């Protein structure tokens, strides 16, 4: 090559090399962290964080669930360990005076009959409602022991006392249960006369004591036999002495007379557990330690697995209350707690002592209620079939429901009284019942029974058990041993064989307090929210981090390749 040629080439190579250097320079990272090495480090850190989040989202929610589940199970457990530790749940179940228990109240409304003479002539009754007389209800269980059923499932056995304390601040203005008297039915005479009819008892006993008990007005008139206005509301609820009831044995009466609609009322200050223990029998409930679905289900009540009664004249002759073994078999809870994870549209069974039977509660139409302290609850009501007679629901024949729709007979129970239970004001009952009593104003919101259950725990957060006590009234005919016939109130039923008159109704109600509901929301809803969002958001965040890490790895690989190519290309000219 000539010197000229070499000089020309060298002269023209200088701009070219400068241009290539500029190209190489422009392909360098625009930021300090965009080098392939730093991208790899970033991708690695993001991958670690993403995997940690994925592990947290996968394993922490089940752990929280297990802890929550264990806490709920421990709270509702009746196992020996709960008794030994004195767990909050056990104390709330066993002693309604405990601070952990939800207060339970009984509101009592009584009907005053303003036209007894007309009623005796078979005319429509006129009533006015008075109340509420509100009492705080206490149930205290004691004398605990553990045993097993025939299938070796664990039971807790106990005695239970019930007492009431009047709440003047919650009751109607100006009401005084110890002084207020109303015209209502003479229950002791009804018990005696019904017992005479039911047993075929004959003799001089009844007419003799009717005369002997003139001090109570029995000999004066039919009105004095059927009605009374001599006893206070407290007497009607908790019992009073009565001449005829004290001398003629009859189911539903105590040795001194009428035991009351609720029963004798003795507070612990008046009589200790030890002092009343001999008058109480044992109940048995499943602890659920071995079969959780059985938790708090009754196995026996008053030492009866199958319901029965006895007559005063034959105290060892046990007779079944209802017409089938299934109807007499005791089962269900007391209504304060059900199986956990309650499903929409499901049925829960309770044992209702006032009805002497088990009764199904149904979540009709999958109804939720959310008006109680921001809790999401399932509303249960009495199964409508419970109130239909045997013509419409054949299985109700076992409960002797051959009468009018809306009435549940309990005259065959230990009370022995011609009593029929219904919803207050004959709600959801045959209209004929309302036609016989002026003053009935049924309203579902005021008179229906409802139980609002928190589905996660199965705990009842609000309940209103509303039942009306009705007396079957009908003419009473009696013959003594000489054949002399006695006819009492022959026209009282009018053109019917019998009529059903309301005595009063009870509203047993309770609901969780705002503070306890707040604690519940934090501990249960809060834990479930953490589980939910940790699982979902943790998985999403982990996916995003891993995706970004993967992108960084790709960018690092691409950047490394470009850097290597650029360095190799530029180096070729530099080394030339």
C-alpha positions in Angstrom: 0.0 0.0 0.0 1.3 3.5 -0.9 2.0 6.1 1.7 -0.8 8.2 0.3 -3.3 5.3 0.7 -2.2 4.6 4.2 -2.5 8.2 5.2 -6.0 8.5 3.7 -7.2 5.5 5.5 -5.8 6.6 8.8 -7.2 10.1 8.3 -10.7 8.7 7.7 -10.6 6.1 10.5 -10.5 8.7 13.3 -14.1 10.0 12.8 -15.4 6.4 12.5 -13.8 5.3 15.7 -15.1 8.3 17.5 -18.6 7.5 16.2 -18.4 4.0 17.4 -17.2 5.1 20.8 -20.2 7.3 21.1 -22.5 4.4 20.1 -20.9 2.2 22.8 -21.3 5.1 25.3 -25.0 5.5 24.5 -25.7 1.8 25.1 -24.5 2.1 28.7 -27.2 2.0 31.5 -29.1 5.3 32.0 -29.3 4.7 35.8 -27.0 3.4 38.5 -29.1 0.4 39.4 -29.9 -0.8 35.9 -26.7 -2.8 35.5 -27.2 -6.6 35.0 -25.6 -7.3 38.4 -27.9 -5.1 40.3 -30.9 -6.3 38.4 -30.0 -9.9 39.4 -29.7 -8.8 43.1 -33.1 -7.0 43.0 -34.7 -10.0 41.3 -33.3 -12.3 43.9 -34.6 -10.2 46.8 -38.0 -9.8 45.2 -38.1 -13.6 44.8 -37.3 -14.2 48.4 -40.0 -11.7 49.5 -42.5 -13.2 47.1 -41.8 -16.7 48.4 -42.1 -15.6 52.0 -45.4 -13.9 51.3 -46.6 -17.0 49.5 -45.7 -19.1 52.5 -47.4 -16.7 54.8 -50.5 -16.6 52.6 -50.5 -20.4 52.5 -49.8 -21.4 56.0 -50.7 -18.5 58.4 -54.5 -18.4 57.6 -55.0 -22.1 58.4 -53.0 -21.6 61.6 -55.3 -18.6 62.5 -58.3 -20.8 61.6 -57.1 -23.6 63.9 -56.5 -21.2 66.8 -59.9 -19.6 66.3 -61.6 -22.9 66.0 -59.8 -24.2 69.1 -60.8 -21.0 71.0 -64.5 -21.4 70.1 -64.5 -25.1 70.9 -62.9 -24.4 74.3 -65.5 -21.7 75.1 -68.5 -23.9 74.4 -67.0 -27.1 75.8 -68.5 -28.7 78.9 -65.7 -31.2 79.2 -64.1 -31.9 82.7 -61.2 -29.6 81.8 -63.7 -26.7 81.3 -65.2 -27.4 84.7 -61.8 -27.7 86.4 -60.4 -24.5 84.8 -63.7 -22.6 85.3 -63.7 -21.4 81.7 -65.7 -18.3 80.8 -67.9 -20.4 78.6 -68.6 -22.9 81.3 -69.4 -20.2 83.9 -71.8 -18.5 81.5 -73.6 -21.7 80.8 -73.8 -22.9 84.4 -74.6 -19.7 86.2 -76.7 -17.0 84.6 -75.7 -14.5 87.3 -72.0 -14.7 86.1 -70.6 -11.6 84.4 -69.9 -13.7 81.3 -73.6 -14.7 80.9 -76.0 -12.8 78.7 -78.8 -11.5 81.0 -82.2 -13.3 80.4 -85.4 -11.6 81.3 -89.0 -12.8 81.6 -91.8 -10.3 80.8 -95.2 -11.4 81.9 -98.5 -10.0 80.6 -101.8 -10.9 82.2 -105.3 -10.7 80.8 -108.1 -9.2 83.0 -111.6 -10.5 82.2 -114.1 -7.7 82.5 -117.3 -9.7 81.9 -117.3 -13.0 83.8 -121.1 -13.2 84.0 -121.3 -13.0 80.2 -118.6 -15.6 79.7 -120.6 -18.0 81.9 -123.5 -17.5 79.5 -121.3 -18.5 76.5 -120.8 -14.9 75.3 -117.6 -13.4 73.9 -115.0 -12.7 76.5 -113.7 -9.2 76.9 -110.1 -8.9 78.1 -107.5 -6.1 78.6 -103.8 -6.8 78.7 -101.7 -5.6 81.7 -97.9 -5.6 81.9 -95.2 -6.1 81.3 -94.1 -7.4 84.7 -90.4 -7.9 84.0 -88.2 -10.3 86.0 -84.5 -11.1 85.6 -84.3 -14.9 85.3 -81.4 -16.9 86.8 -80.5 -20.5 86.2 -77.8 -21.9 88.4 -76.4 -25.4 87.8 -74.6 -27.3 90.5 -73.7 -30.8 91.9 -71.8 -31.7 88.7 -70.6 -35.1 87.8 -69.6 -36.9 84.6 -71.1 -40.1 83.2 -71.8 -41.8 79.8 -74.7 -42.8 77.7 -75.3 -46.3 76.4 -72.9 -45.6 73.5 -70.2 -44.4 75.8 -70.6 -40.8 74.8 -69.7 -38.4 77.6 -72.4 -36.6 79.6 -72.3 -33.9 82.3 -74.9 -34.4 85.0 -76.2 -31.6 87.2 -79.1 -30.1 89.2 -80.5 -26.8 88.2 -82.3 -24.2 90.3 -84.3 -21.3 88.7 -85.3 -18.0 90.4 -86.5 -14.6 89.4 -85.9 -11.0 90.6 -88.4 -8.3 89.8 -87.1 -5.4 87.7 -89.3 -2.3 88.4 -87.3 -0.1 86.1 -88.0 -2.4 83.1 -91.7 -3.0 84.0 -94.7 -1.0 83.2 -95.2 2.3 85.0 -97.1 2.0 88.3 -97.1 -1.8 88.3 -96.6 -3.8 91.5 -96.8 -7.6 91.2 -97.4 -8.0 94.9 -100.4 -5.7 95.0 -102.0 -5.8 91.5 -105.0 -8.1 91.3 -106.9 -9.0 88.1 -110.0 -11.1 87.4 -108.6 -14.4 85.9 -109.4 -18.1 86.1 -109.5 -20.1 89.3 -106.8 -22.5 88.3 -106.9 -24.8 91.4 -110.6 -25.6 90.9 -110.0 -26.2 87.2 -107.2 -28.6 88.1 -109.4 -30.5 90.6 -112.5 -30.7 88.3 -110.4 -31.6 85.3 -108.7 -34.3 87.3 -112.0 -35.7 88.4 -113.2 -35.9 84.8 -109.9 -37.4 83.5 -109.7 -40.1 86.1 -113.4 -40.9 86.6 -112.9 -40.2 90.3 -116.2 -40.4 92.2 -117.4 -40.0 95.7 -118.4 -37.3 98.1 -115.0 -35.6 98.0 -115.6 -32.8 95.6 -119.0 -31.5 96.7 -117.9 -31.9 100.4 -114.8 -29.7 99.9 -116.7 -27.2 97.8 -118.9 -26.6 100.9 -115.9 -26.8 103.3 -114.0 -24.3 101.3 -116.6 -21.6 101.4 -114.0 -19.3 102.9 -112.5 -19.1 99.4 -115.9 -18.5 97.9 -116.3 -21.8 96.1 -119.9 -22.4 97.4 -121.1 -19.0 96.4 -121.6 -19.3 92.7 -120.3 -20.7 89.4 -118.4 -17.4 88.9 -116.5 -18.0 92.1 -115.5 -21.5 90.9 -114.4 -20.4 87.5 -112.9 -17.0 88.2 -110.9 -15.3 91.0 -109.7 -11.8 91.6 -108.3 -12.4 95.1 -104.7 -13.2 94.1 -101.8 -10.9 93.1 -99.7 -11.3 90.0 -96.9 -12.7 92.2 -99.4 -15.3 93.5 -100.3 -16.3 89.9 -96.6 -16.6 88.9 -95.1 -18.2 92.0 -98.0 -19.9 93.7 -100.5 -19.5 96.6 -102.3 -21.6 99.1 -105.8 -22.7 98.3 -108.3 -24.7 100.3 -109.7 -27.1 97.7 -106.3 -27.6 96.2 -104.8 -28.5 99.6 -107.4 -31.2 100.3 -108.0 -32.9 96.9 -105.0 -34.5 95.2 -104.7 -33.3 91.6 -101.9 -33.0 89.1 -100.7 -29.5 88.8 -101.3 -28.7 92.4 -98.8 -28.7 95.3 -99.6 -29.8 98.8 -100.7 -26.3 99.7 -102.5 -25.3 96.6 -101.4 -23.8 93.3 -97.6 -23.8 92.6 -97.8 -20.9 90.2 -97.3 -20.6 86.4 -93.5 -20.3 86.9 -93.1 -22.3 90.1 -91.8 -21.5 93.6 -89.4 -18.6 93.7 -86.5 -18.8 96.2 -83.4 -16.7 95.8 -80.0 -18.0 97.1 -80.3 -15.6 99.9 -83.6 -17.3 101.0 -82.5 -20.9 100.4 -79.1 -22.2 99.5 -78.5 -24.8 96.9 -78.1 -27.4 99.6 -81.4 -26.5 101.1 -83.4 -27.0 97.9 -81.3 -29.8 96.4 -83.6 -32.6 97.7 -86.4 -31.1 95.7 -84.5 -31.1 92.5 -83.7 -33.9 90.0 -80.8 -34.4 87.7 -80.5 -33.3 84.0 -77.9 -34.7 81.6 -76.3 -32.9 78.7 -73.7 -34.1 76.2 -70.3 -32.5 76.6 -69.4 -32.9 72.9 -65.9 -34.0 73.8 -66.2 -37.2 71.7 -69.0 -36.2 69.3 -68.9 -32.4 68.7 -72.2 -32.3 66.9 -73.9 -33.5 70.2 -72.4 -30.7 72.3 -75.0 -29.3 74.8 -77.7 -31.6 73.5 -80.0 -32.9 76.3 -79.8 -36.6 77.0 -82.3 -36.5 79.9 -84.4 -33.9 81.8 -85.5 -34.4 85.3 -84.0 -37.9 85.2 -86.3 -38.8 82.2 -84.9 -40.0 78.9 -88.5 -40.5 77.7 -91.1 -38.1 79.0 -93.7 -39.5 81.4 -96.0 -38.4 84.2 -97.6 -40.0 87.3 -101.0 -39.5 89.0 -101.1 -38.3 92.7 -103.1 -41.5 93.5 -100.4 -43.7 91.8 -97.0 -42.0 92.1 -95.1 -45.1 90.9 -97.3 -45.7 87.8 -95.4 -43.9 85.1 -97.4 -43.0 81.9 -96.0 -41.6 78.7 -96.9 -38.0 78.1 -97.1 -38.3 74.3 -98.3 -41.0 71.9 -95.1 -42.3 70.5 -91.5 -43.1 71.6 -90.1 -40.5 69.1 -92.4 -37.8 70.6 -91.4 -38.7 74.1 -87.7 -38.9 73.5 -85.9 -35.9 74.8 -83.4 -34.2 72.5 -82.3 -30.7 71.5 -80.4 -28.0 73.3 -81.7 -25.3 75.6 -81.6 -22.8 72.8 -78.5 -20.9 73.9 -76.0 -22.8 71.8 -76.2 -24.9 68.6 -73.7 -26.9 66.5 -71.1 -24.7 65.0 -71.0 -23.7 61.3 -74.8 -23.3 61.1 -76.0 -23.4 57.5 -78.6 -21.3 55.8 -82.0 -23.0 55.6 -81.1 -25.5 58.3 -83.2 -26.8 61.2 -82.1 -26.7 64.8 -83.9 -28.6 67.6 -84.6 -27.2 71.1 -86.2 -28.8 74.1 -89.0 -26.5 75.4 -89.7 -27.2 79.0 -93.0 -25.2 78.9 -94.3 -27.5 76.2 -92.8 -30.7 77.6 -91.4 -31.6 74.2 -88.7 -31.0 71.7 -89.4 -28.5 68.9 -87.8 -27.7 65.6 -86.6 -24.2 64.7 -86.1 -23.4 61.0 -84.2 -20.7 59.2 -87.1 -20.0 56.8 -86.1 -18.5 53.4 -82.5 -18.3 54.6 -83.2 -15.0 56.4 -80.2 -13.0 57.8 -80.6 -10.2 60.2 -77.9 -7.5 60.7 -79.6 -5.1 63.1 -77.9 -6.2 66.3 -74.5 -4.5 66.9 -73.3 -5.2 63.3 -73.5 -8.9 63.7 -74.6 -11.1 60.8 -77.1 -13.6 62.2 -79.4 -16.3 60.9 -83.0 -15.9 62.2 -84.8 -19.1 63.3 -88.5 -19.4 64.0 -90.7 -22.2 65.3 -91.5 -24.6 62.5 -95.0 -23.6 61.3 -96.0 -27.3 61.2 -95.7 -27.3 65.0 -99.0 -25.4 65.3 -101.1 -27.4 62.8 -103.4 -30.2 63.9 -103.1 -33.8 63.0 -105.4 -33.5 60.0 -102.9 -31.3 58.2 -99.7 -32.8 59.8 -100.4 -36.5 60.6 -97.2 -36.8 62.7 -98.7 -34.3 65.1 -101.2 -37.0 66.2 -98.4 -38.2 68.5 -98.9 -34.9 70.4 -102.7 -35.3 70.5 -103.2 -32.2 68.4 -106.7 -33.0 67.3 -108.1 -29.5 68.2 -107.9 -26.2 66.5 -104.8 -25.0 64.6 -102.6 -22.8 66.7 -103.1 -24.7 70.0 -100.5 -27.0 71.6 -102.1 -29.2 74.4 -100.1 -29.8 77.5 -102.9 -31.2 79.6 -101.3 -34.6 79.5 -98.1 -33.4 81.1 -97.2 -33.4 84.7 -99.2 -30.2 85.2 -102.4 -32.1 84.7 -104.3 -28.8 83.9 -106.5 -28.3 80.9 -103.9 -25.9 79.5 -103.2 -25.2 75.8 -100.2 -23.2 74.7 -100.2 -20.9 71.7 -98.4 -17.8 70.4 -99.5 -14.6 72.2 -102.8 -13.1 71.1 -103.4 -16.3 69.1 -100.9 -15.3 66.4 -101.0 -17.7 63.5 -103.9 -19.6 65.0 -107.4 -20.3 63.8 -109.4 -17.1 63.5 -112.2 -18.7 65.6 -110.1 -18.4 68.7 -109.8 -14.6 68.3 -113.5 -14.3 67.6 -114.2 -15.8 71.1 -112.1 -13.2 72.9 -112.4 -9.5 72.3 -109.0 -7.8 72.9 -106.8 -10.1 71.0 -104.5 -8.1 68.6 -101.9 -10.4 67.2 -98.8 -8.8 65.7 -95.9 -10.8 64.4 -93.2 -8.3 65.5 -94.6 -8.4 69.1 -95.8 -11.9 69.5 -93.7 -14.3 67.4 -90.8 -16.4 68.7 -87.4 -15.9 67.1 -83.9 -17.0 67.8 -81.0 -15.2 66.1 -77.9 -17.4 65.8 -74.4 -16.5 64.9 -73.5 -19.1 62.3 -69.8 -19.4 62.8 -70.0 -20.2 66.5 -73.6 -21.5 66.7 -74.1 -19.1 69.6 -77.5 -17.5 70.2 -77.0 -13.7 70.2 -80.6 -12.7 70.6 -83.7 -14.7 71.4 -87.4 -14.0 72.2 -89.4 -17.0 73.3 -93.1 -15.9 73.4 -95.8 -18.3 74.6 -99.4 -17.8 75.7 -101.1 -19.8 78.4 -104.7 -20.7 77.6 -107.3 -22.5 79.7 -109.8 -24.9 78.1 -113.2 -24.0 79.7 -116.2 -26.3 79.4 -119.2 -27.4 81.4 -118.4 -29.7 84.3 -120.8 -32.4 85.4 -120.1 -34.5 88.5 -122.0 -37.3 90.2 -121.5 -38.4 93.7 -121.7 -42.0 94.9 -125.5 -41.6 95.5 -126.1 -40.5 92.0 -126.7 -36.9 92.8 -125.5 -34.7 89.8 -123.7 -31.4 90.1 -123.6 -29.1 87.1 -121.1 -26.3 87.1 -121.2 -23.5 84.5 -123.3 -25.5 82.0 -123.4 -22.6 79.4 -119.8 -21.5 79.5 -118.9 -23.1 76.1 -121.8 -21.6 74.3 -122.7 -23.7 71.2 -119.3 -25.4 71.3 -118.0 -28.3 73.3 -115.3 -26.1 74.8 -113.7 -22.7 74.5 -110.1 -21.5 75.0 -109.4 -18.5 77.1 -106.1 -16.7 77.5 -104.6 -16.4 81.0 -101.4 -14.5 80.2 -98.3 -14.7 78.1 -94.5 -14.8 78.7 -91.7 -13.2 76.7 -88.4 -14.7 77.6 -85.8 -12.5 75.9 -82.1 -11.9 75.9 -79.5 -10.3 73.6 -75.8 -9.8 73.7 -74.6 -6.4 74.9 -72.9 -3.9 72.6 -69.5 -4.3 74.4 -69.6 -8.1 74.2 -70.6 -7.9 70.5 -67.7 -5.6 69.9 -65.3 -8.0 71.5 -66.8 -10.8 69.5 -66.4 -8.9 66.2 -62.8 -8.2 67.0 -61.9 -11.7 68.0 -64.0 -13.7 65.5 -64.8 -11.5 62.6 -61.4 -9.8 62.9 -59.5 -13.1 62.8 -61.5 -14.3 59.9 -60.9 -11.0 58.0 -57.1 -11.4 58.6 -57.4 -15.0 57.3 -59.3 -13.9 54.2 -57.2 -10.9 53.3 -53.9 -12.5 54.2 -54.7 -15.4 52.0 -56.0 -13.3 49.0 -53.8 -10.2 49.2 -50.7 -12.2 50.3 -51.1 -14.5 47.3 -51.7 -11.5 45.0 -48.7 -9.6 46.4 -46.5 -12.8 46.2 -47.6 -13.2 42.5 -46.7 -9.6 41.7 -43.3 -9.8 43.4 -42.5 -13.0 41.7 -43.6 -11.6 38.3 -41.5 -8.5 38.8 -38.5 -10.6 39.9 -38.9 -12.8 36.8 -39.0 -9.6 34.7 -35.9 -8.3 36.4 -34.1 -11.6 35.8 -35.0 -11.4 32.1 -33.9 -7.7 32.0 -30.6 -8.7 33.7 -30.0 -11.5 31.3 -30.8 -9.2 28.3 -28.7 -6.4 29.8 -25.7 -8.7 30.3 -25.9 -9.9 26.7 -26.1 -6.4 25.4 -23.2 -5.2 27.6 -21.1 -8.1 26.5 -21.8 -7.5 22.8 -21.1 -3.8 23.1 -17.9 -4.4 24.9 -16.8 -6.9 22.4 -17.7 -4.7 19.5 -16.0 -1.6 20.9 -12.9 -3.5 22.0 -12.4 -4.8 18.4 -11.7 -1.2 17.2 -9.8 -0.2 20.3 -7.5 -3.1 19.9 -7.1 -2.6 16.1 
